[in-house]
Amino acid sequence: MLQTVKHPTKRNIIYFLVIVWINAINFYLFHHRLQVLTHFTSSMNDVAPVNNYKGHAIPRKLLDNIVFKMWEKNDNIVKDSRRIDTHLGNYDNFFAAHEVSSIVGLSFSERCDAYFRSLYAKSKAWHVDTDNTYEIDMDYQMDWEEYKKKYTNWAVQQIAKEKEIKELEVDKGSNEVHDIIGKACDALKDKAKKDEYAMRDLVAHMRIFNRCYVEREDTPFRNAQDKFIQKQNAELNSLSTKFVSTDAEVHLNKDAFHLCSDLQAKVYPWIHDSFPIYQRHTGDILRSPPRMSKYVSEHEVNSPTDHKYSSGKGIKKPVHSALTDNKQCWINEFKNKISGKGIVIPFTLTSFEDTLNLIHLLRALGNKYPVQIVYYSDMTKEHKEKLVDAARRPFTDMPQSFSKVSDLIDKLALDHKTNGFIPLELWLVDASSMVSEHFQTRLSTVPIIAWASVVNSFEEFILMDPLASPLQNPKYFFDLPEYRQKGAYFYRNRAWEKRDIHDAKFFNKMSPSLVDETTFGIPIAPTEVLDIPFFSHLSQVQDSRLAVINRARHFSSVMMQLQLAQFFPANYRANNGLEIWLGFALNGDYDFHFHDTMPGALGKLTDPALRLIGGTRKPDSKEICSTQVGHIDLSGDTPSLVWVSGGFQGCPCRKIDFGAEKASKIFPWTHIFEESDLQSYYNDQIQLENAIIPPFKSLQTLKLDNDEKEPNKPWEKFEGCEAKFFCGYSRVGGKKGDKDNTVLGKVIEFDRKTIDLFKFYGDIWSGSD
């Protein structure tokens, strides 16, 4: 050896150089691979959403997993605009027991079963707590100084009571007072955070269950999920590892999973596994959804808009699931029994008169669709009889206004035998019979509009609040191109004020996460959804008094909306649960469309002489003040008034103290002098001559201060008619110093035909001669 070193041969020199070259190459490759990996990981971190909200406690290591990061990059999830990725808490437990890479090789059904099996393995008694409404004092969101000011007297009372001294002896500015207030506020914040995590998990469990066991049996959803799995396998195959069940999962009693009923009861414990009660106008009672083709022969009623989702085409396939032995859940049975198209009216005792009015109006419009009135156990026999009478009795007495529009009324609306309006196919639906006894009382407080979307028997329906007044034949709504494309069509509400900044964050936290998308293909919200002004803190995004929904396509989304309506914080933050689209968004269902045009103020332009501002100056802006909102179609040659939100009466409220209203000086006009003037205005039919669509471009246009004394808001709210009274303006803003912030809306003057038709339909609605 020593001799070889001292006197190397040519061969040894060559061997030595080769070894040096190989090591140099390996060192370079190792160094280069490290740089590439570092660069790749760095780029992934740039793309990944930042968990940057205060108090976030989700482990970063799950989101940092290479499977999630690669899917995020490969699926072009460039940016999660929510800026938070607060995912279901059980994901951390699930992926602590199973490598994230092991899900890549599983089929969709295997993933579903694995996820829920892990919950059973952790505790066979697991369930989502829908017995809790999570009610809380929302004052915890106030600024500290405001909160302290509001609760100082309360703290003083507590201290005085504890020390048995007079309240005047307690120093309001003392540290003791501040400490009590601070502890109360901190306790509320802690409860709110804990409750938000609980609601987030409940919503996520429901979302996964819906995707796995409710939607999965529909061919379109099955195809989409299979494509998702194939794409993931192709792109992440190199990272795939074998899925290995834990000992607890292996030893689970498989016999416990021979039906879906146990699993469904964990997610939807309030469902009684019995159908709502459907009572036809004849008095016949059905305890399962009626097949509408037996009662209505109209092709338009029984022909689905999208055959891919229709339950009548035999496309349903059993869900392949070892966990449920391939058996359907009851909720699937309900979903597969819905049929036809119809109109759904949510009913409460306070809306009885308005419901009668709407029935009359539907008959005048020539409606051929069956109508289901949904209530929650509070309809008397007398109410039922009057509703049936309104829908079925001969309707031959026409108001005087009929003479001006008789040639415009659809001849198909008339019964040739009586020469009156045709009767309606009316059904009364009791939602409470679907609810288990334990939840009966609590769920009676859920907004009836949420029940109406769930318990009706239609595949496709137009949801009409009793104060929604359509001015088009209902077929118009089912024929809307955007509805036919996406299966859900919503209308916008007045853009007039901001909502609390915490509201959007609350729903962001409960929306689908990157982990949902990677594991189950439930997509995070796209930009067009996050661009809905709700997420930039606009109040009242949707006018929920009329919506068009293909329930066969969006079944689990309306179920999600019903669940949201059971949460106090969700109701508080979303206008009493009436933002229906939020149920879609939280279910990961973004196939819905909002009407392109903002709503308009309806009525008669205010006389400029009544709007003198600052002496003799007459404003350039136009004004309409009323309680009505008009939804207008601008797609044609002339604007078309589609429906009115708020009925036809000056004030839709039934019990008003006119003296108190007049004395409170709550109106912007000078022409209401006496109490009798106000009473006449409230009771009379509104005068339809014009509409104003106030301008709205962004939240910045909600307040445009100016030196010209023009309106600085598109809508001004007044306390009249139980705070339902608004004035809308055609111009907002003006010159402010050297700048001009003017934005313009649109003023519409209706033609004589529209005015006469509106008068006629208003007479029908109110029963005027």
VOGU-3710 file (C-alpha; in Angstrom, 3 decimals, decimal comma):
1> mlqtvkhptk> 0,000/0,000/0,000  2,793/2,399/0,993  4,647/1,546/-2,199  1,528/2,334/-4,247  1,187/5,739/-2,616  4,892/6,582/-3,105  4,991/5,375/-6,684  1,440/5,506/-8,115  0,818/3,812/-11,413  -1,115/5,443/-14,204
11> rniiyflviv> -4,139/3,217/-13,385  -4,133/4,258/-9,724  -3,986/7,921/-10,703  -6,995/7,445/-12,955  -8,927/5,619/-10,140  -8,103/8,432/-7,754  -9,285/11,123/-10,140  -12,527/9,224/-10,819  -13,237/8,925/-7,085  -12,599/12,652/-6,582
21> winainfylf> -14,820/13,491/-9,556  -17,678/11,279/-8,289  -17,536/12,826/-4,815  -17,436/16,304/-6,308  -20,492/15,537/-8,417  -22,357/14,091/-5,400  -21,465/17,098/-3,300  -22,700/19,438/-6,051  -25,940/17,508/-6,513  -26,580/17,384/-2,792
31> hhrlqvlthf> -25,933/21,107/-2,471  -28,026/21,861/-5,566  -30,927/19,653/-4,372  -30,864/21,414/-1,017  -31,052/24,777/-2,757  -33,902/23,606/-4,983  -35,820/22,169/-2,026  -35,238/25,349/-0,046  -36,415/27,453/-2,979  -39,444/25,191/-3,538
41> tssmndvapv> -40,425/25,266/0,130  -39,889/29,003/0,233  -42,136/29,509/-2,781  -44,755/27,312/-1,154  -44,622/29,441/1,965  -45,164/32,533/-0,163  -48,274/30,951/-1,665  -49,704/29,519/1,537  -52,313/31,508/3,442  -51,037/33,196/6,556
51> nnykghaipr> -52,540/32,276/9,901  -52,409/35,816/11,180  -55,460/36,423/13,315  -55,050/36,921/17,016  -55,333/33,850/19,173  -54,830/31,314/16,361  -53,913/27,979/17,912  -53,834/25,615/14,910  -50,458/23,790/14,583  -48,568/25,134/11,564
61> klldnivfkm> -46,952/21,752/10,909  -50,142/20,336/9,361  -50,398/23,168/6,862  -46,665/22,952/6,227  -46,964/19,333/5,110  -45,579/18,870/1,596  -48,812/17,191/0,377  -50,903/20,262/1,183  -48,281/22,615/-0,209  -47,881/20,717/-3,470
71> wekndnivkd> -51,643/20,454/-3,979  -51,993/24,129/-3,247  -49,418/24,944/-5,914  -50,532/22,355/-8,500  -54,198/23,271/-8,125  -53,335/26,929/-8,735  -54,534/28,052/-5,314  -52,443/31,164/-5,674  -53,952/33,056/-2,779  -56,455/32,330/-0,053
81> srridthlgn> -58,044/35,759/0,260  -59,416/34,887/3,685  -55,847/35,155/5,018  -56,714/32,509/7,579  -56,927/28,759/7,314  -58,707/27,684/10,426  -59,518/24,077/9,711  -61,559/21,418/11,481  -59,951/20,509/14,794  -60,263/16,752/14,215
91> ydnffaahev> -58,004/17,003/11,174  -55,103/17,465/13,591  -56,070/14,258/15,411  -56,697/12,371/12,183  -53,377/13,307/10,601  -51,516/12,717/13,855  -52,647/9,088/13,574  -52,245/8,823/9,780  -49,586/10,253/7,497  -51,012/12,969/5,275
101> ssivglsfse> -49,339/11,258/2,340  -51,384/8,099/3,028  -54,645/9,734/1,916  -53,348/10,194/-1,628  -53,695/6,520/-2,469  -57,226/6,177/-1,061  -60,393/6,348/-3,120  -62,919/9,023/-2,210  -65,190/6,570/-0,396  -62,243/5,136/1,516
111> rcdayfrsly> -61,280/8,622/2,659  -64,794/9,279/3,893  -64,972/6,029/5,815  -61,480/6,503/7,227  -62,281/9,953/8,514  -65,523/9,036/10,285  -64,100/5,730/11,505  -61,380/7,708/13,250  -64,077/9,658/15,100  -65,713/6,424/16,256
121> akskawhvdt> -62,326/5,049/17,303  -61,705/8,100/19,439  -65,143/7,860/21,028  -68,160/5,830/19,979  -70,277/8,488/21,667  -68,977/11,299/19,419  -71,596/13,623/17,952  -72,013/17,206/16,854  -73,612/19,319/19,541  -76,619/20,826/17,799
131> dntyeidmdy> -78,357/21,166/21,166  -76,373/24,345/21,752  -77,371/27,668/20,164  -74,102/29,286/21,364  -75,933/32,355/22,578  -73,609/35,021/23,908  -73,563/38,706/24,777  -72,101/40,162/21,566  -70,895/43,244/23,417  -67,523/41,526/23,756
141> qmdweeykkk> -66,769/42,919/20,264  -66,965/46,524/21,495  -63,873/48,678/21,897  -62,527/48,479/25,419  -63,340/52,090/26,283  -66,936/51,697/25,039  -67,321/48,402/26,886  -65,915/49,897/30,076  -68,270/52,872/29,851  -71,313/50,666/29,288
151> ytnwavqqia> -70,605/48,273/32,171  -69,180/50,614/34,810  -72,486/50,933/36,656  -72,921/47,156/36,548  -69,475/46,676/38,110  -70,266/49,264/40,770  -73,442/47,373/41,658  -71,487/44,108/41,955  -68,908/45,631/44,272  -71,513/47,397/46,415
161> kekeikelev> -73,509/44,196/46,743  -70,464/42,138/47,680  -69,182/44,665/50,238  -72,672/45,550/51,468  -72,102/49,233/50,908  -73,905/51,943/48,975  -73,121/52,321/45,282  -72,175/55,987/45,849  -69,322/54,776/48,070  -67,706/52,907/45,147
171> dkgsnevhdi> -65,122/54,804/43,102  -66,113/54,332/39,470  -62,565/55,010/38,312  -60,904/52,543/40,653  -58,788/49,592/39,521  -61,242/47,311/41,297  -64,062/48,447/39,009  -61,871/48,118/35,925  -60,699/44,641/36,991  -64,264/43,350/37,314
181> igkacdalkd> -65,196/44,750/33,917  -62,018/43,349/32,365  -62,594/39,862/33,756  -66,177/39,871/32,460  -65,024/40,986/29,016  -62,202/38,421/28,922  -64,611/35,669/29,935  -66,904/36,607/27,058  -64,004/36,635/24,606  -62,841/33,224/25,808
191> kakkdeyamr> -66,350/31,819/25,453  -66,734/33,361/21,993  -63,469/31,808/20,811  -64,382/28,407/22,228  -67,862/28,598/20,695  -66,457/29,607/17,313  -64,238/26,526/17,281  -67,213/24,345/18,240  -69,440/25,834/15,510  -66,609/25,576/12,995
201> dlvahmrifn> -66,185/21,865/13,750  -69,914/21,216/13,620  -70,213/22,922/10,230  -67,150/21,063/8,930  -68,468/17,660/10,059  -71,737/18,431/8,295  -69,930/19,619/5,176  -67,870/16,420/4,963  -70,875/14,208/5,686  -72,858/15,975/2,962
211> rcyveredtp> -70,063/15,555/0,442  -69,433/11,917/1,358  -72,900/10,454/1,899  -75,514/12,876/0,514  -74,076/14,367/-2,673  -71,920/11,373/-3,563  -74,815/9,343/-4,975  -75,535/11,941/-7,685  -73,722/11,243/-10,941  -72,464/14,842/-11,478
221> frnaqdkfiq> -70,963/14,988/-7,993  -69,578/11,456/-8,271  -67,892/12,293/-11,564  -66,412/15,492/-10,120  -65,039/13,669/-7,077  -63,606/10,837/-9,178  -61,868/13,400/-11,391  -60,482/15,081/-8,265  -59,060/11,767/-7,011  -57,543/10,916/-10,418
231> kqnaelnsls> -55,887/14,315/-10,682  -54,518/14,076/-7,162  -53,180/10,577/-7,739  -51,436/11,702/-10,909  -49,864/14,797/-9,381  -49,009/13,521/-5,896  -48,380/9,839/-6,599  -44,683/10,138/-5,791  -45,591/11,228/-2,270  -48,137/8,471/-1,640
241> tkfvstdaev> -47,641/6,077/1,262  -49,707/3,151/2,481  -52,680/3,946/4,706  -52,494/1,957/7,950  -55,410/1,791/10,364  -54,732/2,323/14,026  -55,330/-0,493/16,494  -58,459/1,255/17,767  -59,819/1,518/14,211  -59,026/-2,130/13,457
251> hlnkdafhlc> -60,844/-3,329/16,547  -64,006/-1,340/15,938  -67,112/-3,509/15,839  -67,962/-3,506/12,124  -71,485/-4,690/12,852  -72,190/-1,255/14,298  -72,007/0,211/10,819  -74,523/-1,843/8,872  -76,761/1,205/8,417  -76,251/4,932/7,834
261> sdlqakvypw> -78,774/5,876/10,503  -76,201/5,955/13,316  -73,806/8,131/11,350  -76,584/10,496/10,259  -77,791/10,782/13,858  -74,326/11,971/14,866  -74,427/14,824/12,345  -78,146/15,631/12,171  -79,420/14,642/15,640  -82,507/16,857/15,304
271> ihdsfpiyqr> -83,884/14,883/12,334  -86,658/12,524/13,378  -86,312/10,269/10,311  -89,914/11,029/9,432  -91,103/13,203/6,595  -92,902/16,494/7,053  -96,696/16,283/6,899  -98,104/17,431/3,554  -101,796/18,361/3,552  -103,467/19,023/0,206
281> htgdilrspp> -106,247/21,580/-0,208  -108,692/18,645/-0,400  -107,830/17,700/3,182  -105,837/14,619/2,134  -102,738/14,119/4,264  -99,516/12,539/3,000  -96,692/11,531/5,288  -94,087/11,499/2,528  -93,352/14,002/-0,242  -96,071/13,943/-2,925
291> rmskyvsehe> -95,120/13,090/-6,508  -96,330/16,304/-8,142  -97,003/14,716/-11,530  -100,009/12,994/-9,912  -101,637/16,327/-9,177  -100,405/18,718/-11,878  -100,120/17,666/-15,506  -98,352/20,801/-16,758  -95,142/19,848/-18,585  -93,356/22,927/-17,248
301> vnsptdhkys> -94,080/21,843/-13,675  -92,777/18,306/-14,093  -89,888/18,903/-16,511  -86,584/19,456/-14,657  -84,322/22,309/-15,655  -81,240/20,084/-15,440  -81,817/16,361/-15,970  -78,392/15,489/-14,525  -79,624/16,244/-11,018  -83,249/15,157/-11,269
311> sgkgikkpvh> -84,321/12,356/-8,952  -86,756/11,119/-11,593  -84,136/9,980/-14,097  -82,867/6,932/-12,259  -79,345/8,256/-11,999  -79,001/7,679/-8,257  -76,452/5,080/-7,266  -75,853/3,643/-3,811  -73,015/5,251/-1,921  -70,125/2,784/-1,822
321> saltdnkqcw> -69,222/2,783/1,839  -67,998/0,020/4,082  -68,957/2,173/7,024  -72,644/2,079/6,053  -72,634/-1,268/4,214  -73,548/0,683/1,037  -76,906/1,635/2,550  -78,567/5,019/2,065  -79,149/7,473/4,860  -82,718/8,592/5,503
331> inefknkisg> -81,756/12,047/4,334  -80,934/10,520/0,927  -84,338/8,900/0,834  -85,932/12,283/1,450  -83,748/13,887/-1,227  -84,729/11,247/-3,782  -88,459/11,730/-3,200  -88,629/15,437/-4,029  -90,115/16,230/-7,430  -91,356/18,934/-9,745
341> kgivipftlt> -91,272/22,702/-9,584  -93,310/24,926/-7,313  -93,627/28,001/-5,144  -92,821/27,903/-1,429  -94,247/30,455/1,010  -92,882/30,559/4,581  -95,745/31,191/7,009  -96,062/32,645/10,496  -99,180/33,874/12,264  -98,095/37,484/11,830
351> sfedtlnlih> -97,880/37,046/8,047  -101,369/35,557/7,598  -102,962/38,562/5,844  -99,959/39,043/3,592  -100,040/35,354/2,652  -103,668/35,676/1,562  -102,720/38,708/-0,531  -99,861/36,851/-2,198  -102,142/33,931/-3,086  -104,565/36,339/-4,783
361> llralgnkyp> -101,689/37,914/-6,702  -100,353/34,546/-7,887  -103,774/33,688/-9,278  -103,913/37,000/-11,157  -100,482/36,310/-12,649  -101,721/33,038/-14,129  -99,493/30,854/-11,940  -99,631/27,158/-12,900  -97,091/25,923/-10,356  -98,218/24,161/-7,176
371> vqivyysdmt> -97,869/26,244/-4,015  -96,715/24,925/-0,640  -97,151/27,024/2,484  -94,642/25,934/5,127  -95,321/26,508/8,824  -93,938/25,206/12,104  -96,857/23,706/14,043  -98,639/27,065/14,534  -101,411/27,037/11,928  -104,989/26,753/13,156
381> kehkeklvda> -107,864/25,079/11,363  -109,358/28,503/10,653  -106,129/29,687/9,025  -106,028/26,601/6,841  -109,619/27,044/5,715  -109,081/30,689/4,764  -105,887/29,940/2,871  -107,562/27,144/0,931  -110,520/29,413/0,197  -108,211/32,125/-1,162
391> arrpftdmpq> -106,499/29,606/-3,426  -109,524/27,631/-4,645  -112,731/29,685/-4,574  -114,048/31,176/-7,854  -112,240/34,446/-8,518  -114,492/36,435/-10,814  -114,900/39,822/-9,119  -112,414/42,102/-10,806  -111,430/45,566/-9,585  -112,196/48,585/-11,748
401> sfskvsdlid> -108,542/48,773/-12,795  -109,015/45,521/-14,728  -110,683/47,399/-17,578  -107,413/49,172/-18,428  -105,296/46,015/-18,513  -107,672/43,226/-19,587  -105,887/42,900/-22,918  -102,539/42,525/-21,096  -103,592/39,736/-18,735  -102,446/36,294/-19,785
411> klaldhktng> -105,539/34,544/-21,150  -104,195/31,296/-19,719  -104,709/32,828/-16,265  -108,461/32,722/-16,786  -110,724/29,757/-16,164  -112,966/29,501/-19,223  -115,758/27,972/-17,159  -116,009/30,821/-14,647  -114,183/33,551/-16,596  -112,226/34,112/-13,405
421> fiplelwlvd> -108,682/33,332/-12,359  -107,726/29,667/-12,214  -107,376/28,069/-8,758  -104,034/27,076/-7,262  -102,793/23,590/-6,392  -102,264/24,364/-2,697  -100,467/22,310/-0,033  -99,832/23,048/3,636  -96,594/21,649/5,087  -95,820/21,248/8,790
431> assmvsehfq> -92,048/21,329/9,276  -92,169/20,326/12,949  -93,065/16,708/12,160  -89,553/16,237/10,755  -87,978/17,224/14,092  -87,299/14,858/16,971  -89,232/15,593/20,162  -86,132/16,676/22,073  -85,522/19,577/19,661  -89,131/20,607/18,991
441> trlstvpiia> -89,240/23,675/21,213  -85,758/24,985/20,496  -86,061/24,709/16,723  -89,373/26,563/16,743  -87,309/29,761/17,016  -85,438/29,101/13,760  -86,518/31,574/11,033  -89,324/29,921/9,079  -87,652/30,843/5,794  -84,869/28,358/6,596
451> wasvvnsfee> -87,421/25,584/7,222  -89,295/26,429/4,034  -86,219/25,755/1,897  -85,705/22,322/3,461  -89,085/20,680/4,030  -90,953/21,505/0,817  -91,332/18,612/-1,636  -90,039/20,348/-4,795  -86,867/19,667/-6,734  -86,948/23,291/-7,853
461> filmdplasp> -88,741/26,113/-6,118  -89,251/29,848/-5,960  -89,054/30,946/-2,340  -91,527/33,800/-1,816  -91,896/35,646/1,439  -95,506/36,813/1,958  -94,319/40,386/1,360  -92,698/39,480/-1,958  -94,929/40,649/-4,811  -93,972/39,194/-8,198
471> lqnpkyffdl> -95,054/41,169/-11,253  -94,062/38,482/-13,748  -95,507/35,023/-14,272  -93,430/32,688/-12,063  -92,150/30,903/-15,178  -89,993/33,991/-15,738  -87,844/33,080/-12,733  -87,301/29,439/-13,714  -86,287/30,604/-17,208  -83,567/32,994/-16,040
481> peyrqkgayf> -80,393/31,951/-17,939  -78,160/32,251/-14,873  -80,559/30,102/-12,858  -80,600/27,434/-15,541  -76,801/27,478/-15,556  -76,105/27,419/-11,811  -79,335/26,315/-10,162  -79,558/29,188/-7,670  -80,513/32,814/-8,268  -80,502/35,483/-5,569
491> yrnrawekrd> -81,430/39,171/-5,485  -79,492/41,997/-3,881  -80,610/44,153/-0,977  -80,182/47,879/-0,392  -76,551/48,910/-0,005  -76,896/51,416/2,792  -74,641/50,638/5,747  -71,607/48,714/6,888  -71,707/45,684/9,117  -69,338/44,834/11,954
501> ihdakffnkm> -65,885/43,851/10,748  -66,047/40,695/12,888  -69,006/39,286/10,926  -67,057/38,383/7,789  -64,203/36,945/9,882  -66,682/34,714/11,702  -67,933/33,135/8,481  -64,428/33,002/6,992  -63,330/30,825/9,892  -66,151/28,362/9,213
511> spslvdettf> -65,734/28,211/5,433  -63,869/25,357/3,667  -60,134/25,244/4,293  -57,109/24,122/2,304  -57,232/20,863/4,270  -60,873/20,332/3,197  -59,916/20,909/-0,414  -56,908/18,599/-0,398  -58,607/15,802/1,526  -62,156/15,801/0,172
521> gipiaptevl> -62,112/18,138/-2,820  -64,304/20,705/-1,044  -62,978/23,913/-2,606  -62,021/27,017/-0,720  -64,054/30,075/-1,706  -63,014/31,528/-5,076  -62,294/35,216/-5,574  -65,712/35,942/-7,083  -67,395/34,732/-3,875  -65,001/36,564/-1,570
531> dipffshlsq> -65,661/39,677/-3,655  -69,306/39,658/-2,542  -69,551/42,920/-0,548  -70,554/40,985/2,582  -66,865/40,101/3,033  -65,917/43,756/2,742  -68,460/44,441/5,498  -71,580/45,536/3,614  -74,777/44,926/5,547  -77,797/43,209/3,985
541> vqdsrlavin> -76,307/41,742/0,835  -79,299/39,566/-0,100  -83,003/40,362/-0,306  -84,192/36,926/0,746  -87,877/37,602/0,127  -87,535/35,921/-3,259  -84,986/33,329/-4,363  -84,924/30,597/-7,003  -83,243/27,315/-6,034  -82,722/23,947/-7,708
551> rarhfssvmm> -82,862/21,864/-4,557  -81,974/18,629/-6,324  -78,652/20,275/-7,149  -78,164/22,208/-3,891  -79,878/19,944/-1,357  -77,086/19,888/1,209  -76,543/23,652/0,917  -80,080/24,452/2,070  -79,531/21,943/4,873  -76,429/23,899/5,831
561> qlqlaqffpa> -78,422/27,144/5,824  -80,931/25,579/8,211  -78,084/24,580/10,519  -76,605/28,088/10,433  -80,011/29,501/11,329  -79,820/27,511/14,578  -76,697/29,378/15,746  -77,286/32,617/17,630  -74,013/34,233/16,458  -74,729/33,325/12,823
571> nyrannglei> -78,212/34,821/13,022  -76,877/37,903/14,743  -74,192/38,403/12,106  -76,278/37,553/9,029  -79,564/39,408/9,505  -81,436/36,693/11,382  -80,167/33,928/9,108  -81,661/35,460/5,961  -78,449/35,537/3,907  -79,306/32,249/2,209
581> wlgfalngdy> -76,199/32,223/0,028  -73,999/31,857/3,132  -75,313/28,315/3,583  -74,053/27,591/0,079  -70,666/29,226/0,659  -70,034/27,372/3,926  -70,960/24,109/2,234  -68,305/24,708/-0,424  -71,039/25,223/-3,031  -70,378/28,307/-5,132
591> dfhfhdtmpg> -72,789/27,689/-8,003  -75,138/30,608/-7,427  -75,764/33,939/-9,104  -76,703/37,354/-7,759  -78,939/39,585/-9,881  -76,676/42,030/-11,691  -78,697/45,158/-10,857  -78,924/46,733/-7,429  -82,504/47,270/-6,152  -84,340/50,542/-6,557
601> algkltdpal> -86,562/52,770/-4,457  -90,137/52,614/-5,774  -92,887/55,201/-5,780  -93,172/58,795/-6,822  -90,378/61,364/-7,123  -90,440/63,793/-4,240  -91,421/67,307/-5,274  -88,185/69,381/-5,226  -90,093/72,121/-3,365  -90,372/69,755/-0,423
611> rliggtrkpd> -86,602/69,205/-0,386  -85,402/72,765/0,165  -81,921/72,455/1,568  -80,163/75,410/3,141  -82,530/78,142/2,028  -83,527/78,329/-1,618  -81,191/75,807/-3,220  -82,873/72,892/-4,955  -80,762/69,723/-5,063  -79,762/68,130/-8,349
621> skeicstqvg> -80,398/64,661/-6,936  -83,791/62,996/-7,271  -85,466/61,315/-4,297  -88,028/58,567/-3,756  -89,151/57,663/-0,235  -91,130/54,497/0,533  -90,984/51,146/2,269  -90,843/49,255/-1,037  -87,819/47,989/-2,923  -88,124/47,191/-6,623
631> hidlsgdtps> -86,038/44,575/-8,413  -85,585/45,632/-12,000  -84,377/43,818/-15,121  -82,280/46,153/-17,276  -81,263/43,539/-19,857  -84,015/44,407/-22,353  -84,725/47,494/-24,425  -86,789/48,985/-21,613  -86,464/48,443/-17,852  -88,804/45,764/-16,517
641> lvwvsggfqg> -90,047/45,722/-12,921  -89,754/42,062/-11,898  -90,906/41,986/-8,287  -91,498/44,238/-5,326  -90,196/43,640/-1,831  -92,582/45,054/0,767  -96,019/44,578/-0,722  -98,216/47,296/-2,226  -99,319/49,153/0,889  -97,657/52,383/2,027
651> cpcrkidfga> -96,629/50,662/5,253  -96,812/46,860/5,447  -96,978/46,860/9,258  -100,422/45,975/10,621  -100,399/47,662/14,025  -99,182/51,247/14,027  -99,672/54,022/16,566  -100,198/56,869/14,090  -100,183/59,535/16,775  -96,832/58,425/18,141
661> ekaskifpwt> -95,369/58,117/14,648  -96,500/61,600/13,656  -95,293/63,149/16,911  -91,830/61,634/16,566  -91,094/63,696/13,425  -89,499/60,749/11,720  -90,204/61,780/8,146  -88,095/63,922/5,823  -91,138/65,547/4,230  -93,143/68,648/5,044
671> hifeesdlqs> -96,419/67,610/3,435  -97,597/65,251/6,210  -99,284/67,755/8,472  -101,846/65,758/10,405  -102,122/62,312/11,918  -104,815/61,577/9,318  -102,328/62,373/6,522  -99,953/59,779/7,881  -102,703/57,214/8,337  -103,829/57,678/4,739
681> yyndqiqlen> -100,287/57,338/3,441  -99,668/54,155/5,427  -102,934/52,473/4,396  -103,124/53,528/0,752  -101,533/51,720/-2,161  -98,191/53,205/-3,126  -98,178/55,401/-6,221  -95,884/53,798/-8,750  -94,488/56,233/-11,278  -90,726/56,011/-10,945
691> aiippfkslq> -87,843/54,022/-9,597  -84,421/55,206/-8,499  -81,504/52,784/-8,439  -79,098/54,554/-6,080  -75,391/54,380/-6,978  -73,161/51,778/-5,379  -69,601/51,073/-6,450  -67,910/50,153/-3,192  -68,223/50,708/0,527  -66,523/54,066/0,028
701> tlkldndeke> -69,611/55,321/-1,812  -71,822/54,674/1,229  -70,773/58,045/2,598  -69,574/60,863/0,353  -69,525/64,121/2,277  -69,733/67,207/0,086  -70,106/70,977/0,228  -73,112/71,095/-2,119  -75,577/69,767/0,450  -76,404/66,850/-1,785
711> pnkpwekfeg> -77,140/63,477/-0,119  -73,990/61,825/1,190  -75,587/58,359/1,268  -77,346/56,337/-1,470  -80,070/55,341/0,996  -81,244/57,156/4,097  -83,098/55,147/6,713  -85,899/56,658/8,797  -87,704/55,222/11,788  -91,140/55,340/10,202
721> ceakffcgys> -93,156/52,151/9,689  -91,100/50,234/12,245  -87,830/51,388/10,616  -88,836/50,055/7,196  -88,949/53,524/5,636  -86,097/54,518/3,286  -85,327/57,326/0,867  -83,222/56,495/-2,182  -81,234/59,058/-4,152  -80,127/59,271/-7,771
731> rvggkkgdkd> -76,978/61,207/-6,951  -74,632/60,959/-4,003  -71,761/63,297/-3,230  -70,519/66,431/-4,914  -67,690/68,925/-4,691  -65,626/68,803/-1,543  -63,013/71,495/-1,719  -61,121/71,003/-4,977  -62,339/67,422/-5,430  -65,591/66,071/-6,812
741> ntvlgkvief> -66,755/62,699/-5,457  -70,129/62,623/-7,254  -71,535/59,214/-8,193  -74,733/58,793/-10,167  -77,468/56,192/-10,028  -80,324/55,637/-12,429  -83,774/57,215/-12,602  -86,495/55,153/-14,302  -89,842/56,469/-15,461  -92,371/53,688/-15,948
751> drktidlfkf> -94,637/53,700/-18,967  -98,393/53,868/-18,708  -98,791/50,128/-19,254  -96,535/49,283/-16,296  -98,269/51,810/-14,054  -101,713/50,453/-14,944  -100,604/46,847/-14,424  -99,066/47,726/-11,084  -102,297/49,417/-10,034  -104,311/46,368/-11,054
761> ygdiwsgsd> -102,035/43,891/-9,267  -102,029/46,166/-6,223  -105,831/46,138/-6,202  -105,811/42,337/-6,424  -103,244/42,113/-3,638  -105,157/44,406/-1,292  -108,660/43,309/-2,277  -109,614/46,828/-3,394  -112,569/47,400/-5,693
//
